[in-house]
Amino acid sequence: MISKHMETSPNKPARRADLSIGSESPRPRLPAPAPWQKVAIPTSEHPPPTVSFAISTTGYEIARRFQELLTPFGLEPRDFGLLQSVAASEGDSQQAIGERVNVAPSRMVAFVDSLEQRGLLERRQNPNDRRARALFLTAEGRELLAQAFQISGEVERDVTQGLRPAECEQLLELLARVRANLGIPRDVHPDMPYSALRDE
């Protein structure tokens, strides 16, 4: 028996049943976004800046300048960061410092090996644990770190030029919240290139 929707005649082609109505449940509609959630695609050649883009470009330029100033001393920003971390907690184990700055053990070994070969760091036997090695700065490492801190101070003065102390404090508080959103440890020194130590 042929359905009424499929009736044919010699002069008319068969019609397909309309299955779009009543045969499927309607698709659920997404809730309308709140006014502040609506994102318009920029059509201007100069779209409005975003927080992430502003921080990214600013951080890149600061890191570039800092690395440029460290080059005459034969240091990379990651070297400065690691030396500073050791100076802040001399005698701590290599593992403890690596965990604090979120560096994988295998990479931490390579970083420390490099600085130790240059005579900037030294490993000492931990009297309480023969398997652990404590990290200390050498006299040369301490002197080089002091010079690097002077460079760091110059970069800081350039970056904060024209800002009042209260504005600097406010900026630091806001950036601390951004860092927390990204999961960056608070113990990482501001001058330490966190991603460079972690990923290289």
C-alpha positions in Angstrom: 0.0 0.0 0.0 1.5 3.3 -1.1 1.3 6.3 1.4 -0.7 9.3 0.3 2.6 11.3 0.4 4.0 8.9 -2.2 1.1 8.7 -4.6 2.1 8.9 -8.2 0.4 9.6 -11.5 1.6 9.0 -15.0 2.2 12.8 -15.4 3.6 13.7 -12.0 6.8 12.5 -10.4 6.6 11.0 -7.0 6.9 13.4 -4.0 9.1 12.6 -1.1 7.6 12.7 2.3 8.4 15.8 4.3 10.5 14.3 7.1 11.7 17.6 8.5 8.5 18.3 10.4 7.4 16.2 13.2 9.9 13.4 12.5 12.9 14.8 14.6 13.0 16.6 17.9 14.0 20.3 17.5 17.6 21.2 18.2 18.2 22.8 21.5 18.9 26.5 21.3 21.9 27.9 23.1 21.2 30.6 25.6 21.8 34.1 24.3 25.1 35.5 25.6 25.0 38.2 28.1 25.9 41.7 26.7 29.4 41.6 28.1 30.0 38.1 26.5 29.2 39.2 23.0 32.5 39.3 21.0 32.5 41.3 17.7 35.0 40.4 15.0 37.3 43.5 14.7 37.0 45.1 11.2 39.4 48.0 11.9 43.1 47.9 11.0 43.8 48.7 14.6 41.5 46.5 16.7 41.1 47.4 20.4 43.9 46.0 22.6 43.3 43.0 24.9 44.9 42.4 28.3 46.6 39.2 27.1 48.0 40.9 24.0 49.3 43.9 25.9 51.0 41.7 28.6 52.4 39.4 25.9 54.0 42.2 23.8 55.2 44.1 26.9 56.8 40.9 28.4 58.4 40.0 25.2 60.1 43.4 24.9 61.2 43.4 28.5 62.7 40.0 28.1 64.4 41.0 24.9 66.0 44.0 26.5 67.1 42.1 29.6 68.7 39.3 27.5 70.5 41.9 25.4 71.9 43.5 28.5 73.0 40.2 30.0 74.8 39.0 26.8 78.1 40.8 27.6 78.2 38.8 30.9 77.8 35.5 29.1 74.4 34.9 30.9 71.0 33.9 29.6 67.9 35.1 31.6 67.4 31.5 32.7 71.0 31.5 34.2 70.2 34.7 36.1 67.0 33.2 37.4 68.6 30.0 38.6 71.5 31.8 40.2 69.1 34.1 42.0 67.1 31.1 43.2 70.1 29.4 44.6 71.3 32.6 46.3 67.9 33.0 48.0 68.2 29.5 49.5 71.8 28.3 49.5 72.2 24.8 50.9 68.8 23.6 49.6 68.9 20.5 47.5 68.9 20.6 43.7 65.6 18.8 43.8 64.0 21.3 46.2 65.0 24.3 44.1 63.9 22.6 40.9 60.5 21.9 42.4 60.2 25.5 43.6 60.8 27.0 40.2 58.8 24.2 38.5 61.7 22.7 36.4 61.7 19.1 35.5 64.5 17.1 37.2 66.2 16.2 33.9 66.3 19.8 32.8 67.4 21.0 36.2 70.4 18.7 36.0 71.4 20.1 32.7 71.0 23.7 33.9 73.1 23.1 37.0 75.7 21.1 35.1 76.2 24.1 32.7 76.6 26.6 35.6 78.8 24.3 37.6 81.2 23.8 34.6 81.5 27.6 34.3 82.5 27.8 38.0 79.3 29.7 39.0 77.6 27.0 41.1 78.9 24.1 43.1 77.2 20.9 44.4 78.0 19.8 47.9 77.2 16.6 49.7 74.2 16.9 51.9 75.3 15.7 55.4 71.8 14.6 56.2 71.2 12.8 52.9 74.0 11.2 50.9 71.7 11.0 47.8 71.0 14.7 47.8 73.2 17.4 46.6 73.1 20.9 48.0 73.6 23.9 45.8 75.8 26.9 46.6 77.1 29.9 44.7 80.8 30.2 44.1 82.6 33.5 44.7 82.6 34.1 40.9 78.9 33.2 40.7 78.1 35.6 43.5 80.0 38.4 41.9 78.4 37.8 38.5 75.0 37.7 40.1 75.6 41.0 41.7 76.4 42.6 38.4 73.3 41.0 36.8 71.2 42.5 39.6 72.4 45.9 38.6 71.3 45.2 35.1 67.9 44.0 36.4 67.6 47.3 38.3 68.2 49.3 35.2 65.5 47.4 33.3 63.1 47.9 36.2 63.7 51.7 36.2 63.1 51.9 32.5 59.9 49.9 32.8 58.4 51.8 35.7 59.5 55.3 34.5 56.7 57.8 35.1 54.8 55.5 37.5 54.2 56.4 41.1 55.1 53.9 43.8 51.4 53.4 44.5 50.7 52.7 40.8 53.6 50.1 40.8 52.0 48.4 43.8 48.6 48.3 42.1 50.1 47.0 38.9 51.9 44.2 40.8 48.7 43.2 42.5 46.8 43.0 39.2 49.6 41.0 37.6 49.7 38.6 40.5 46.1 37.8 39.9 46.8 37.2 36.2 49.8 34.9 37.1 47.5 33.0 39.4 45.0 32.5 36.6 47.8 31.0 34.5 49.1 28.8 37.3 52.5 30.5 37.5 54.1 29.9 41.0 54.3 32.9 43.2 57.9 31.9 44.3 59.2 32.4 40.8 61.3 35.6 40.8 59.9 38.4 38.6 63.2 38.4 36.6 63.1 34.7 36.1 61.8 33.6 32.6 59.5 31.0 34.0 58.7 29.4 30.6 62.3 29.4 29.5 63.4 27.5 32.6 60.5 25.1 32.3 60.4 24.3 28.6 63.9 24.6 27.2 
